[in-house]
Amino acid sequence: MYLESSKDILYLVLAFSILWFTAFVCWALYYVITILRDASNAVSEIRDRINAIDDAVRTVREKVEASLGSFGIAAAGMKMLGSYLAKRKEKVVEKAERVAEKVKKKVGKMKRKLEEEMEDESEDMM
């Protein structure tokens, strides 16, 4: 391959630039996908733990209600505790969903930014 003019050098430099830009975009997408996967795993782990806690509380509440049938005050207290924990669980689930939404929004912004940069690069090449 002989370089006969400066245009050939320009094409060679543009080819290498596109190659490096493509490698950077692939690298960035890999990290965005990794972040999304980790966020999804974290949210599912939180949900699993909340469900386990909910099952344990429900089991304890049922056993206490059955054994304390004659102790009305204690049973009422346990019911209140169970309802409090159920409300707390709902709040935690809502918070986890809000965090997941925020992560999705940030990733969407990053994706749009990358697309804009890619468009800018393609416009600059032309």
PyMOL commands that set and color helices and strands:
alter all, ss='L'
color gray80, all
select helices_A, chain A and resi 6-67+72-125
alter helices_A, ss='H'
color red, helices_A
deselect
rebuild
show_as cartoon
